[in-house]
Amino acid sequence: MRRREFIAFVGGAIAWPQLAGANRPDRPRRVGILALFPASDPRVDRQIAAFKQRLLDLGWKEQLNVASDDKFPANPAERFAAPAAELVATSDIIVTSGTPPVQALQKLTKSIPIVMASV
């Protein structure tokens, strides 16, 4: 290795942590979760817990680099319109399952990614 290559390599190694830190977000990424079922349904807790555990396994830490906002359909008449509108206003990405919540979200946004998770 020649001297210039060595100096460039060492300089890059020294600068790398500062450059990598420049890409860190200034706030946690907001993940909206729109549940298919009401909060009283036992499936909901298991699904959300499994999703959050997987985020943790991948290195995402609650309130450090990710924050989640969980919404549930309040009643059959309201269903997904109000919770979907709240998530669209505050989320960077929205996770849901089932066609009805996806349809409600698609009416409200074209720019926020909507991820359909398996139930």
N, CA, C and O atoms as a GROMACS GRO file, in nm:
protein
  476
    1MET      N    1   0.086  -0.117   0.000
    1MET     CA    2   0.000   0.000   0.000
    1MET      C    3   0.090   0.123   0.000
    1MET      O    4   0.186   0.131   0.077
    2ARG      N    5   0.060   0.216  -0.086
    2ARG     CA    6   0.140   0.338  -0.092
    2ARG      C    7   0.096   0.437   0.015
    2ARG      O    8  -0.010   0.424   0.075
    3ARG      N    9   0.180   0.535   0.035
    3ARG     CA   10   0.158   0.633   0.142
    3ARG      C   11   0.024   0.706   0.125
    3ARG      O   12  -0.050   0.719   0.222
    4ARG      N   13  -0.007   0.754   0.006
    4ARG     CA   14  -0.133   0.828  -0.016
    4ARG      C   15  -0.254   0.740   0.010
    4ARG      O   16  -0.352   0.785   0.071
    5GLU      N   17  -0.249   0.617  -0.035
    5GLU     CA   18  -0.360   0.526  -0.010
    5GLU      C   19  -0.378   0.501   0.139
    5GLU      O   20  -0.489   0.494   0.190
    6PHE      N   21  -0.264   0.487   0.209
    6PHE     CA   22  -0.270   0.465   0.353
    6PHE      C   23  -0.331   0.586   0.424
    6PHE      O   24  -0.417   0.569   0.511
    7ILE      N   25  -0.289   0.705   0.389
    7ILE     CA   26  -0.342   0.827   0.451
    7ILE      C   27  -0.491   0.842   0.420
    7ILE      O   28  -0.568   0.879   0.508
    8ALA      N   29  -0.532   0.814   0.298
    8ALA     CA   30  -0.674   0.822   0.262
    8ALA      C   31  -0.754   0.720   0.341
    8ALA      O   32  -0.864   0.750   0.387
    9PHE      N   33  -0.700   0.599   0.358
    9PHE     CA   34  -0.768   0.496   0.434
    9PHE      C   35  -0.785   0.537   0.580
    9PHE      O   36  -0.894   0.525   0.635
   10VAL      N   37  -0.679   0.584   0.642
   10VAL     CA   38  -0.686   0.625   0.783
   10VAL      C   39  -0.778   0.746   0.799
   10VAL      O   40  -0.857   0.752   0.894
   11GLY      N   41  -0.770   0.840   0.708
   11GLY     CA   42  -0.858   0.957   0.714
   11GLY      C   43  -1.005   0.917   0.701
   11GLY      O   44  -1.091   0.972   0.770
   12GLY      N   45  -1.032   0.823   0.612
   12GLY     CA   46  -1.170   0.774   0.597
   12GLY      C   47  -1.218   0.702   0.720
   12GLY      O   48  -1.333   0.716   0.760
   13ALA      N   49  -1.130   0.622   0.781
   13ALA     CA   50  -1.166   0.549   0.902
   13ALA      C   51  -1.196   0.645   1.017
   13ALA      O   52  -1.285   0.619   1.098
   14ILE      N   53  -1.121   0.753   1.024
   14ILE     CA   54  -1.144   0.851   1.131
   14ILE      C   55  -1.273   0.928   1.106
   14ILE      O   56  -1.348   0.955   1.200
   15ALA      N   57  -1.298   0.964   0.982
   15ALA     CA   58  -1.416   1.045   0.950
   15ALA      C   59  -1.545   0.963   0.948
   15ALA      O   60  -1.653   1.020   0.962
   16TRP      N   61  -1.536   0.831   0.929
   16TRP     CA   62  -1.656   0.749   0.913
   16TRP      C   63  -1.758   0.764   1.026
   16TRP      O   64  -1.876   0.779   0.995
   17PRO      N   65  -1.721   0.760   1.154
   17PRO     CA   66  -1.823   0.774   1.259
   17PRO      C   67  -1.898   0.907   1.252
   17PRO      O   68  -2.018   0.911   1.278
   18GLN      N   69  -1.830   1.014   1.218
   18GLN     CA   70  -1.897   1.143   1.207
   18GLN      C   71  -1.992   1.146   1.087
   18GLN      O   72  -2.101   1.202   1.095
   19LEU      N   73  -1.950   1.086   0.976
   19LEU     CA   74  -2.036   1.083   0.858
   19LEU      C   75  -2.157   0.994   0.880
   19LEU      O   76  -2.267   1.027   0.838
   20ALA      N   77  -2.136   0.882   0.945
   20ALA     CA   78  -2.248   0.792   0.973
   20ALA      C   79  -2.347   0.857   1.067
   20ALA      O   80  -2.468   0.840   1.052
   21GLY      N   81  -2.300   0.932   1.164
   21GLY     CA   82  -2.388   1.002   1.257
   21GLY      C   83  -2.469   1.111   1.191
   21GLY      O   84  -2.577   1.146   1.240
   22ALA      N   85  -2.420   1.164   1.081
   22ALA     CA   86  -2.492   1.271   1.012
   22ALA      C   87  -2.622   1.220   0.951
   22ALA      O   88  -2.713   1.299   0.927
   23ASN      N   89  -2.632   1.092   0.927
   23ASN     CA   90  -2.753   1.035   0.867
   23ASN      C   91  -2.857   0.994   0.970
   23ASN      O   92  -2.967   0.952   0.934
   24ARG      N   93  -2.825   1.006   1.098
   24ARG     CA   94  -2.921   0.967   1.202
   24ARG      C   95  -3.035   1.069   1.206
   24ARG      O   96  -3.010   1.189   1.197
   25PRO      N   97  -3.157   1.023   1.221
   25PRO     CA   98  -3.269   1.116   1.228
   25PRO      C   99  -3.265   1.195   1.359
   25PRO      O  100  -3.214   1.147   1.460
   26ASP      N  101  -3.318   1.317   1.354
   26ASP     CA  102  -3.319   1.401   1.473
   26ASP      C  103  -3.434   1.364   1.567
   26ASP      O  104  -3.444   1.418   1.677
   27ARG      N  105  -3.519   1.274   1.524
   27ARG     CA  106  -3.629   1.229   1.607
   27ARG      C  107  -3.656   1.082   1.575
   27ARG      O  108  -3.619   1.034   1.468
   28PRO      N  109  -3.720   1.012   1.666
   28PRO     CA  110  -3.754   0.872   1.635
   28PRO      C  111  -3.851   0.865   1.516
   28PRO      O  112  -3.937   0.952   1.500
   29ARG      N  113  -3.835   0.764   1.436
   29ARG     CA  114  -3.928   0.740   1.325
   29ARG      C  115  -4.060   0.695   1.384
   29ARG      O  116  -4.064   0.611   1.474
   30ARG      N  117  -4.169   0.750   1.333
   30ARG     CA  118  -4.303   0.719   1.384
   30ARG      C  119  -4.365   0.607   1.303
   30ARG      O  120  -4.385   0.620   1.182
   31VAL      N  121  -4.396   0.497   1.370
   31VAL     CA  122  -4.462   0.383   1.308
   31VAL      C  123  -4.605   0.379   1.361
   31VAL      O  124  -4.627   0.359   1.481
   32GLY      N  125  -4.700   0.399   1.273
   32GLY     CA  126  -4.840   0.388   1.310
   32GLY      C  127  -4.887   0.244   1.291
   32GLY      O  128  -4.855   0.181   1.191
   33ILE      N  129  -4.962   0.195   1.388
   33ILE     CA  130  -5.016   0.060   1.379
   33ILE      C  131  -5.168   0.072   1.385
   33ILE      O  132  -5.224   0.115   1.486
   34LEU      N  133  -5.235   0.034   1.278
   34LEU     CA  134  -5.381   0.037   1.272
   34LEU      C  135  -5.431  -0.107   1.281
   34LEU      O  136  -5.422  -0.183   1.184
   35ALA      N  137  -5.483  -0.142   1.398
   35ALA     CA  138  -5.527  -0.279   1.422
   35ALA      C  139  -5.656  -0.309   1.346
   35ALA      O  140  -5.740  -0.221   1.326
   36LEU      N  141  -5.669  -0.431   1.306
   36LEU     CA  142  -5.790  -0.476   1.237
   36LEU      C  143  -5.904  -0.498   1.335
   36LEU      O  144  -6.021  -0.483   1.299
   37PHE      N  145  -5.869  -0.535   1.459
   37PHE     CA  146  -5.969  -0.569   1.559
   37PHE      C  147  -5.967  -0.467   1.674
   37PHE      O  148  -5.868  -0.395   1.689
   38PRO      N  149  -6.072  -0.460   1.753
   38PRO     CA  150  -6.074  -0.370   1.869
   38PRO      C  151  -5.967  -0.410   1.972
   38PRO      O  152  -5.918  -0.523   1.970
   39ALA      N  153  -5.932  -0.317   2.058
   39ALA     CA  154  -5.828  -0.341   2.159
   39ALA      C  155  -5.864  -0.456   2.252
   39ALA      O  156  -5.774  -0.520   2.308
   40SER      N  157  -5.992  -0.483   2.270
   40SER     CA  158  -6.034  -0.591   2.359
   40SER      C  159  -6.011  -0.730   2.302
   40SER      O  160  -6.017  -0.829   2.375
   41ASP      N  161  -5.984  -0.740   2.173
   41ASP     CA  162  -5.961  -0.870   2.110
   41ASP      C  163  -5.823  -0.924   2.150
   41ASP      O  164  -5.724  -0.853   2.136
   42PRO      N  165  -5.815  -1.047   2.201
   42PRO     CA  166  -5.687  -1.100   2.249
   42PRO      C  167  -5.581  -1.115   2.139
   42PRO      O  168  -5.461  -1.117   2.169
   43ARG      N  169  -5.623  -1.126   2.014
   43ARG     CA  170  -5.525  -1.139   1.905
   43ARG      C  171  -5.442  -1.013   1.887
   43ARG      O  172  -5.326  -1.019   1.847
   44VAL      N  173  -5.501  -0.898   1.918
   44VAL     CA  174  -5.435  -0.771   1.894
   44VAL      C  175  -5.308  -0.757   1.978
   44VAL      O  176  -5.203  -0.720   1.926
   45ASP      N  177  -5.317  -0.787   2.107
   45ASP     CA  178  -5.200  -0.775   2.194
   45ASP      C  179  -5.086  -0.865   2.146
   45ASP      O  180  -4.970  -0.822   2.144
   46ARG      N  181  -5.117  -0.986   2.108
   46ARG     CA  182  -5.013  -1.079   2.061
   46ARG      C  183  -4.946  -1.028   1.933
   46ARG      O  184  -4.824  -1.033   1.920
   47GLN      N  185  -5.028  -0.980   1.840
   47GLN     CA  186  -4.973  -0.933   1.714
   47GLN      C  187  -4.885  -0.810   1.732
   47GLN      O  188  -4.775  -0.803   1.676
   48ILE      N  189  -4.931  -0.715   1.809
   48ILE     CA  190  -4.853  -0.593   1.830
   48ILE      C  191  -4.726  -0.624   1.909
   48ILE      O  192  -4.620  -0.570   1.878
   49ALA      N  193  -4.735  -0.710   2.009
   49ALA     CA  194  -4.616  -0.748   2.086
   49ALA      C  195  -4.514  -0.818   1.997
   49ALA      O  196  -4.394  -0.792   2.008
   50ALA      N  197  -4.560  -0.905   1.909
   50ALA     CA  198  -4.468  -0.976   1.818
   50ALA      C  199  -4.402  -0.878   1.722
   50ALA      O  200  -4.283  -0.889   1.695
   51PHE      N  201  -4.478  -0.782   1.671
   51PHE     CA  202  -4.422  -0.682   1.580
   51PHE      C  203  -4.316  -0.597   1.651
   51PHE      O  204  -4.208  -0.575   1.596
   52LYS      N  205  -4.347  -0.551   1.771
   52LYS     CA  206  -4.252  -0.468   1.845
   52LYS      C  207  -4.127  -0.547   1.885
   52LYS      O  208  -4.017  -0.493   1.887
   53GLN      N  209  -4.144  -0.675   1.916
   53GLN     CA  210  -4.029  -0.759   1.949
   53GLN      C  211  -3.939  -0.774   1.827
   53GLN      O  212  -3.816  -0.772   1.839
   54ARG      N  213  -3.998  -0.790   1.710
   54ARG     CA  214  -3.918  -0.804   1.588
   54ARG      C  215  -3.842  -0.674   1.559
   54ARG      O  216  -3.726  -0.679   1.518
   55LEU      N  217  -3.906  -0.560   1.581
   55LEU     CA  218  -3.835  -0.432   1.565
   55LEU      C  219  -3.714  -0.427   1.658
   55LEU      O  220  -3.606  -0.385   1.619
   56LEU      N  221  -3.735  -0.469   1.783
   56LEU     CA  222  -3.626  -0.471   1.881
   56LEU      C  223  -3.515  -0.566   1.836
   56LEU      O  224  -3.397  -0.534   1.849
   57ASP      N  225  -3.552  -0.682   1.784
   57ASP     CA  226  -3.453  -0.778   1.734
   57ASP      C  227  -3.369  -0.718   1.621
   57ASP      O  228  -3.252  -0.754   1.605
   58LEU      N  229  -3.430  -0.629   1.543
   58LEU     CA  230  -3.361  -0.567   1.430
   58LEU      C  231  -3.283  -0.441   1.470
   58LEU      O  232  -3.222  -0.376   1.386
   59GLY      N  233  -3.285  -0.407   1.599
   59GLY     CA  234  -3.207  -0.293   1.646
   59GLY      C  235  -3.285  -0.164   1.665
   59GLY      O  236  -3.226  -0.061   1.697
   60TRP      N  237  -3.415  -0.168   1.645
   60TRP     CA  238  -3.497  -0.049   1.666
   60TRP      C  239  -3.540  -0.044   1.812
   60TRP      O  240  -3.600  -0.139   1.863
   61LYS      N  241  -3.509   0.065   1.879
   61LYS     CA  242  -3.539   0.078   2.021
   61LYS      C  243  -3.645   0.185   2.042
   61LYS      O  244  -3.632   0.299   1.997
   62GLU      N  245  -3.751   0.146   2.113
   62GLU     CA  246  -3.865   0.234   2.140
   62GLU      C  247  -3.817   0.365   2.202
   62GLU      O  248  -3.742   0.365   2.300
   63GLN      N  249  -3.860   0.475   2.147
   63GLN     CA  250  -3.831   0.612   2.189
   63GLN      C  251  -3.687   0.655   2.162
   63GLN      O  252  -3.656   0.773   2.177
   64LEU      N  253  -3.599   0.566   2.121
   64LEU     CA  254  -3.464   0.606   2.085
   64LEU      C  255  -3.458   0.635   1.935
   64LEU      O  256  -3.420   0.745   1.894
   65ASN      N  257  -3.497   0.536   1.854
   65ASN     CA  258  -3.498   0.559   1.710
   65ASN      C  259  -3.630   0.521   1.644
   65ASN      O  260  -3.645   0.533   1.522
   66VAL      N  261  -3.726   0.474   1.724
   66VAL     CA  262  -3.859   0.444   1.670
   66VAL      C  263  -3.963   0.468   1.780
   66VAL      O  264  -3.939   0.441   1.898
   67ALA      N  265  -4.076   0.518   1.740
   67ALA     CA  266  -4.188   0.537   1.832
   67ALA      C  267  -4.313   0.484   1.762
   67ALA      O  268  -4.336   0.513   1.645
   68SER      N  269  -4.393   0.407   1.834
   68SER     CA  270  -4.513   0.352   1.772
   68SER      C  271  -4.637   0.416   1.830
   68SER      O  272  -4.641   0.459   1.945
   69ASP      N  273  -4.737   0.422   1.746
   69ASP     CA  274  -4.866   0.478   1.784
   69ASP      C  275  -4.970   0.374   1.742
   69ASP      O  276  -4.992   0.352   1.623
   70ASP      N  277  -5.034   0.310   1.840
   70ASP     CA  278  -5.129   0.203   1.813
   70ASP      C  279  -5.271   0.258   1.813
   70ASP      O  280  -5.312   0.328   1.906
   71LYS      N  281  -5.345   0.227   1.709
   71LYS     CA  282  -5.486   0.271   1.698
   71LYS      C  283  -5.573   0.150   1.672
   71LYS      O  284  -5.533   0.054   1.605
   72PHE      N  285  -5.694   0.156   1.726
   72PHE     CA  286  -5.788   0.045   1.716
   72PHE      C  287  -5.922   0.098   1.669
   72PHE      O  288  -5.958   0.212   1.699
   73PRO      N  289  -5.999   0.018   1.594
   73PRO     CA  290  -6.133   0.063   1.556
   73PRO      C  291  -6.219   0.070   1.682
   73PRO      O  292  -6.229  -0.027   1.758
   74ALA      N  293  -6.282   0.184   1.703
   74ALA     CA  294  -6.360   0.205   1.826
   74ALA      C  295  -6.492   0.130   1.824
   74ALA      O  296  -6.529   0.066   1.922
   75ASN      N  297  -6.563   0.138   1.713
   75ASN     CA  298  -6.693   0.072   1.703
   75ASN      C  299  -6.720   0.042   1.556
   75ASN      O  300  -6.654   0.097   1.468
   76PRO      N  301  -6.816  -0.044   1.528
   76PRO     CA  302  -6.842  -0.082   1.388
   76PRO      C  303  -6.882   0.036   1.299
   76PRO      O  304  -6.853   0.035   1.180
   77ALA      N  305  -6.947   0.136   1.356
   77ALA     CA  306  -6.990   0.249   1.273
   77ALA      C  307  -6.870   0.333   1.230
   77ALA      O  308  -6.860   0.373   1.114
   78GLU      N  309  -6.781   0.360   1.322
   78GLU     CA  310  -6.664   0.442   1.291
   78GLU      C  311  -6.561   0.363   1.212
   78GLU      O  312  -6.504   0.411   1.114
   79ARG      N  313  -6.539   0.242   1.256
   79ARG     CA  314  -6.439   0.152   1.200
   79ARG      C  315  -6.302   0.218   1.189
   79ARG      O  316  -6.236   0.240   1.290
   80PHE      N  317  -6.258   0.249   1.068
   80PHE     CA  318  -6.120   0.288   1.050
   80PHE      C  319  -6.098   0.433   1.010
   80PHE      O  320  -5.983   0.476   1.003
   81ALA      N  321  -6.201   0.508   0.983
   81ALA     CA  322  -6.184   0.645   0.932
   81ALA      C  323  -6.108   0.735   1.029
   81ALA      O  324  -6.009   0.796   0.990
   82ALA      N  325  -6.152   0.744   1.152
   82ALA     CA  326  -6.088   0.834   1.248
   82ALA      C  327  -5.947   0.788   1.287
   82ALA      O  328  -5.855   0.869   1.283
   83PRO      N  329  -5.928   0.660   1.324
   83PRO     CA  330  -5.791   0.619   1.357
   83PRO      C  331  -5.695   0.632   1.239
   83PRO      O  332  -5.578   0.667   1.257
   84ALA      N  333  -5.744   0.605   1.118
   84ALA     CA  334  -5.659   0.618   0.999
   84ALA      C  335  -5.617   0.764   0.980
   84ALA      O  336  -5.501   0.791   0.948
   85ALA      N  337  -5.710   0.857   0.998
   85ALA     CA  338  -5.678   0.999   0.983
   85ALA      C  339  -5.574   1.044   1.086
   85ALA      O  340  -5.485   1.122   1.054
   86GLU      N  341  -5.585   0.995   1.208
   86GLU     CA  342  -5.488   1.030   1.311
   86GLU      C  343  -5.348   0.978   1.275
   86GLU      O  344  -5.250   1.050   1.292
   87LEU      N  345  -5.340   0.857   1.227
   87LEU     CA  346  -5.210   0.801   1.192
   87LEU      C  347  -5.148   0.869   1.071
   87LEU      O  348  -5.027   0.891   1.067
   88VAL      N  349  -5.229   0.904   0.973
   88VAL     CA  350  -5.178   0.973   0.855
   88VAL      C  351  -5.117   1.108   0.894
   88VAL      O  352  -5.020   1.152   0.834
   89ALA      N  353  -5.175   1.172   0.994
   89ALA     CA  354  -5.125   1.302   1.037
   89ALA      C  355  -4.993   1.294   1.113
   89ALA      O  356  -4.920   1.394   1.119
   90THR      N  357  -4.960   1.178   1.170
   90THR     CA  358  -4.843   1.173   1.257
   90THR      C  359  -4.738   1.068   1.222
   90THR      O  360  -4.631   1.069   1.283
   91SER      N  361  -4.762   0.979   1.128
   91SER     CA  362  -4.674   0.864   1.107
   91SER      C  363  -4.584   0.880   0.986
   91SER      O  364  -4.617   0.948   0.889
   92ASP      N  365  -4.467   0.814   0.995
   92ASP     CA  366  -4.376   0.804   0.881
   92ASP      C  367  -4.407   0.680   0.797
   92ASP      O  368  -4.381   0.678   0.676
   93ILE      N  369  -4.462   0.579   0.862
   93ILE     CA  370  -4.502   0.455   0.797
   93ILE      C  371  -4.616   0.396   0.878
   93ILE      O  372  -4.623   0.415   0.999
   94ILE      N  373  -4.707   0.325   0.812
   94ILE     CA  374  -4.822   0.267   0.883
   94ILE      C  375  -4.828   0.118   0.854
   94ILE      O  376  -4.818   0.074   0.739
   95VAL      N  377  -4.843   0.040   0.961
   95VAL     CA  378  -4.854  -0.106   0.952
   95VAL      C  379  -4.996  -0.144   0.987
   95VAL      O  380  -5.052  -0.095   1.086
   96THR      N  381  -5.055  -0.232   0.908
   96THR     CA  382  -5.191  -0.278   0.934
   96THR      C  383  -5.209  -0.417   0.876
   96THR      O  384  -5.119  -0.471   0.812
   97SER      N  385  -5.326  -0.474   0.898
   97SER     CA  386  -5.358  -0.602   0.835
   97SER      C  387  -5.504  -0.600   0.796
   97SER      O  388  -5.586  -0.540   0.865
   98GLY      N  389  -5.535  -0.663   0.689
   98GLY     CA  390  -5.674  -0.668   0.643
   98GLY      C  391  -5.705  -0.559   0.542
   98GLY      O  392  -5.645  -0.452   0.544
   99THR      N  393  -5.799  -0.586   0.457
   99THR     CA  394  -5.836  -0.493   0.350
   99THR      C  395  -5.905  -0.366   0.398
   99THR      O  396  -5.871  -0.259   0.350
  100PRO      N  397  -6.002  -0.372   0.492
  100PRO     CA  398  -6.071  -0.249   0.530
  100PRO      C  399  -5.979  -0.137   0.583
  100PRO      O  400  -5.997  -0.022   0.542
  101PRO      N  401  -5.884  -0.165   0.672
  101PRO     CA  402  -5.798  -0.055   0.715
  101PRO      C  403  -5.707  -0.003   0.602
  101PRO      O  404  -5.679   0.117   0.596
  102VAL      N  405  -5.662  -0.091   0.515
  102VAL     CA  406  -5.580  -0.047   0.402
  102VAL      C  407  -5.660   0.047   0.312
  102VAL      O  408  -5.608   0.149   0.268
  103GLN      N  409  -5.785   0.013   0.286
  103GLN     CA  410  -5.868   0.099   0.202
  103GLN      C  411  -5.891   0.235   0.267
  103GLN      O  412  -5.888   0.338   0.199
  104ALA      N  413  -5.912   0.237   0.398
  104ALA     CA  414  -5.931   0.364   0.468
  104ALA      C  415  -5.805   0.450   0.458
  104ALA      O  416  -5.813   0.571   0.439
  105LEU      N  417  -5.689   0.388   0.472
  105LEU     CA  418  -5.562   0.461   0.465
  105LEU      C  419  -5.535   0.511   0.323
  105LEU      O  420  -5.488   0.624   0.305
  106GLN      N  421  -5.565   0.429   0.224
  106GLN     CA  422  -5.539   0.468   0.085
  106GLN      C  423  -5.623   0.587   0.042
  106GLN      O  424  -5.583   0.662  -0.047
  107LYS      N  425  -5.739   0.606   0.104
  107LYS     CA  426  -5.822   0.724   0.074
  107LYS      C  427  -5.758   0.851   0.127
  107LYS      O  428  -5.787   0.960   0.078
  108LEU      N  429  -5.671   0.838   0.228
  108LEU     CA  430  -5.617   0.955   0.297
  108LEU      C  431  -5.475   0.992   0.256
  108LEU      O  432  -5.435   1.107   0.274
  109THR      N  433  -5.399   0.898   0.202
  109THR     CA  434  -5.260   0.929   0.170
  109THR      C  435  -5.210   0.849   0.051
  109THR      O  436  -5.249   0.735   0.027
  110LYS      N  437  -5.122   0.914  -0.022
  110LYS     CA  438  -5.050   0.846  -0.131
  110LYS      C  439  -4.900   0.852  -0.103
  110LYS      O  440  -4.821   0.788  -0.174
  111SER      N  441  -4.859   0.928  -0.001
  111SER     CA  442  -4.716   0.947   0.024
  111SER      C  443  -4.661   0.869   0.142
  111SER      O  444  -4.540   0.848   0.150
  112ILE      N  445  -4.744   0.824   0.233
  112ILE     CA  446  -4.697   0.748   0.348
  112ILE      C  447  -4.702   0.600   0.314
  112ILE      O  448  -4.806   0.550   0.270
  113PRO      N  449  -4.592   0.528   0.332
  113PRO     CA  450  -4.593   0.384   0.302
  113PRO      C  451  -4.690   0.310   0.395
  113PRO      O  452  -4.692   0.332   0.516
  114ILE      N  453  -4.769   0.222   0.336
  114ILE     CA  454  -4.862   0.137   0.411
  114ILE      C  455  -4.814  -0.007   0.395
  114ILE      O  456  -4.806  -0.059   0.284
  115VAL      N  457  -4.782  -0.069   0.508
  115VAL     CA  458  -4.732  -0.207   0.507
  115VAL      C  459  -4.843  -0.297   0.560
  115VAL      O  460  -4.896  -0.275   0.669
  116MET      N  461  -4.876  -0.397   0.481
  116MET     CA  462  -4.979  -0.492   0.524
  116MET      C  463  -4.911  -0.613   0.582
  116MET      O  464  -4.843  -0.688   0.511
  117ALA      N  465  -4.928  -0.633   0.712
  117ALA     CA  466  -4.866  -0.745   0.784
  117ALA      C  467  -4.961  -0.863   0.785
  117ALA      O  468  -5.083  -0.846   0.782
  118SER      N  469  -4.905  -0.981   0.791
  118SER     CA  470  -4.989  -1.100   0.799
  118SER      C  471  -5.044  -1.115   0.940
  118SER      O  472  -4.979  -1.077   1.038
  119VAL      N  473  -5.162  -1.170   0.948
  119VAL     CA  474  -5.229  -1.185   1.078
  119VAL      C  475  -5.195  -1.318   1.138
  119VAL      O  476  -5.241  -1.351   1.247
   0.00000   0.00000   0.00000
